[in-house]
Amino acid sequence: MLDPNEAQWLTVSDLYERGWTDPIIKRLPAPTRGTNPHHKSSPKAVRRWSLEDVMRLENRPDIRAQLERVAGRRAGRAERRRAQELQRQNRAFLGGLALEQAFDAQALETMTEGDRTAMLLVRRLHQAILSALYDTQPVRSIAEAQDGLRTVMEMTGADVRHSRYLKNPQLLASCAPWLGRGETKRERSLHHLLQKGYTAALVRVAAVILYEYAQRGESVPAEQILALPDFPVHKLMDSSLYQIYLVDFIPAMIRSQLSDLITVDPKDEYPEARMMQRRFVIHVGGTNTGKTYESLNRLAQAESGVYLAPLRLLALEVQESMLERGVNCSMLTGEEEDIRPGATHIASTVEKLDPHRVYDVAVVDECQMIADRERGFAWTRAILGCCAREIHLCTAPEGLAIIVRLIESCGEPYEIEHHGRKCDLILVDQPIDLEDVQDGDAFIAFSKRNVLLLAEQLRQIGVPASIIYGALPYATRKLQMERFLRGETRVLVATDAIGMGLNLPIRRVIFTRDRKFDGLHNRALRPEEIRQIGGRAGRFGVYDEGFVTATIDSETIWQGLSAPVEPIKQAMLGFSDLVLRVDHDLLEVLQVWNSIPAIEPYKKMPIDRYIFILKTLQDCGLALDKEQSLRAATIPFDEREEELMDYFLLYCGQYLAGREIEWPRRGKSSLDGLELYSQMLDLYYSFCRAFRQPVDLDWLRTEKENTALQINELLVRELSQKGKSCQVCHAPMPLSSKFRVCYKCMMKRKKQNHIQMHGGKSG
C-alpha cells in the first residue's frame, strides 16, 4: 500500500521502485503530463499518474499477485548477488592464504643475492598483489585463470615471449583467487607449480621494473623511492616505478624540504619583524573619513617612513604630497620608480615592500584588500613582516577583525581609532535620467566599453566628461583627473577604480550598473563595494553632503548602502623566496606548496598565473634558472594579452642570448593600440629592472609621456572616431560601431570563407 503522506502524483520511476513492470503500467489509465514531483524545478514535462489510480490498481488481487512475484524474483537476484560476493571473498581469502604460504622469504634472499633494492621491491610487489586481491574483482572464469597460470609458469622460466607480462604484477593477483580451489588434477598441478614458482616470478618482475627505471638515468636510487614510509604499493599494479617517482616521490621530497624551510605559522617567516618592538595603530572607517590623511600626517613627522598603496597613482600622489611638505620621498612601483638621493621616505605599491629595511613609521592603506584573491598576500606580508616601529593600518570596518587577529598572533600591542565621515551621505533611491546630470557627478560603470559609451553619450548632450578606468595608463588618468579638478569637465565617468583612495570633489555617485565581472563571474555588486564606491560622494570643504543614486531601478543599489557587511575571515597567503632553496624544479615546488594546507585564518593565493608563465617558458625552451624564473613570473603584465606575452618571451630569449633588450614597436593610433603600447613600455621597463638590464630612461620617459598625451587627446577630442579598434588589425573604428572587426578585415574574412567553401576558387 502507498503511504498517504507521499506525493499525490507518481512517475514511471516511482512505479519501477515499487516493483511495477511495463505490462502492469500499461493497465493504468492514460497518463497526464506535468512536472516531476521530486524535481519540481525541472522544465521537462514527464508522464505521471494520480495516487488514486495507482492505489485502485494495486488493490486488485491479480495485480497484487503479479507484484508479489516480481518482488520475489528481485529478492532472489539480490540473494544470488550476495552469495556471489561471499564466494568471491572466500576465494580471495583462500588465494591470499595460498600466496602467503607460497612466498618464500629465505629463497628470496638466495635469489637476490643480497640485493637490498630487489628484495625490497619483491616485498612491495607481494603487498601490492595481496592488496589488489582483496580490493578488486577476480577473473571471471576458471579457463581464464588457467590461461593466466600457464603464463606465470612460463614467466618463472623467463620465457622472452611473455616478457610483456613481467611489467605488470596484476596477472598474479588475478590468478591468486583460484589457488585455493584445485577441483581437478590439472588445476591442482597448475596451482602447485605456481606456488612453487611464486617467489621466483616476483623476482623476475622486480628485475624488469628495476631495469626500466635504471634506463631513465635518474640520480635518485630506486631503494630510496621504495623506502618511502607511505609508499603507494597499490600503484605497482598498473604504474612503473618511474611514474611513482614522478607522481609520489618528488612531491614527498619537496613537501619534506618545504616543511623544513617554511614554518607552520606564517608570522615566523619574518624573524626580523619578530625581534622588533612594533606598535600598531588601526584606523577604521569608510571612505572620506580622513583615516589615511591622519596617518600621512604622522608619516610626514617621522625621521624615516614608508607608505604602501593599493594603486600606483596613490603612491605617486603621496610622493608629491610629501615633497610639498618638504619631505624627501622616493617612489617605487612595479612599472616605474623615482629614487631620490638621500630620501628618508618612500611611497610604493604594497607589493614592493622591502621586509628587511627598517623604518620609524609605516602606513599601509586599504587593508581590507587582505582578502583579495590575487593581491591580498601583499597586505598579509606587510602586516606580519614590515620592519617599522610604528605601523598605521587604514581599513574599512569589515577588515578590522582579521587585522586584529593577525596582530594578536604576533603578540604585539595595538590601538584602534574609529573615523566617522566629515560630511553626510544621502541615498536617493529613485533612478535618474542621464539628462539630469549636474556638476560634480561621477557615473560608475564596470567595463571600459560601458565607460567610453557613456562618456560619448554625455558628450552628445553637451556635457564633457573625464574618464577613468583600469586599463588607462596612470599618466593619462592623472591628466583626466586634473581636467576634472580644474573644471574643464563637469562630470566623471569611471569604473570602480575610483573607489580605491582617489580623492576627488564628487557630489553625486551615480551607478549605471548593479553587476560586475570580477575576473571569474558576472555577479551582483556586494554591499561593501557599493559603500566603498558610493562613499566617494561628498568632499569636506567642497560638498558638505554627498549623494548616492543610480540610472537604473535596482534594489541591489538601494539596499546595498545600508546592508550589513560580513567581516573578513581569511587573509591571503603568498609564497616567499624560500621556495628557491628547495632542490627541485620551481614549477613542481610551487605546485606542492599550493597543495599544503594553510593554518587558520590564512588561505593560499592562487598560483595559476605563475604556473602558466613557468610552463610557457619551459615549452618555449627558455632555460632560465630557478631564481631567474621566479623573477620573470613576478613581472607585472597581462599574460592573457598575446602581444604582451610575445614580447615577454622575446625579452627572455634576448636576455639568455646576452643581447640588448629591444624597444617595443609602436602600434596603431587607436585607443586600444595606444593602451597596448603603453603596457609594452611598462613591460620593457619592468623586465629590464628585474634582470638588471640597461634602460634608456630618457627615451622611455618621452615615449610614455607622448603616449599618455595622445590617449588623453583622443579621449578629449576623437573618442567617437578612434575609441574602438579592430580586433584583427587594430585599426581605429568608430565607438558606435556594432562590429568587432573593421570593414576591410570583414571583407577579407568573407573572401577567405568563400574560397574555402568553393574548393580554392575565388570565383
Buried (B, 14 or more C-beta within 10 A) or exposed (E): EBEEEEBEBBBBEBBEEBBBEEEBBEEBEEBEEEBBBEEEEEEEEBBBBBBEBBEEBBEEEEBEEBBEEBEEEEEEEEEEEEEEEEEBEEBBBBBBEBBEEBBBEEEBEEBBEEBEBBBBBBBBBBBBBBBBBBEBEBBEEBEBBBBBBBBBBBBBEEEEEBEEBBBBBBBBBBBBBBBBBBEEEEBEEBBEBBBEBBBBBBBBBBBBBBEEBEEEEBEEEBBEBBEEEEBBBBBBBEBBBBEBBBEBBBBBBBBEBBEEBBEEEBBEBBEEBBEBEBBBBBBBBBBBBBBBBBBBEBBBEBEBBBBBBBBBBBBBBBBEBBBEBEBEBBBBBBBBBBEBEEBBBBBBBBBBBBBEEEBBBBBBBBBBBBBBEEBBBBBBBBBBBBBBBBBBBBBBBBBBEBBBBBBEBBEBEBEEBEBEBBBEBBBEBEBBEBEEBEEBBBBBBBBBEBBBBBBBBBBEEEBBBBBBBEBBBBBBBBBBBEBBEEEEBBBBBBBBBBBBBBBBBBBBBBBBBBEBEEEEEEEBBBBBBBBBBBBBBBBBEEBEEBBBBBBBEBEBBBEBBEBEBEEBEBBBBBBBEBBBBBEBBBBBBBBBBBEEEBEEBBBBBEBEBBBBBBEBBBEEEBEBEBEBBBBBBBBBBBBEBEBBBEBBBBBBEBBEEEEEBEEBEBBBBBBBBBBBBBBBBBBBBBBBBBBEBEBEEEEBEEBBEEBBEBBBBBBBEBBBBBBBBBEBBBBBBBBEEEEEBBEEBBEBEEEEEEEEEEEEEEE
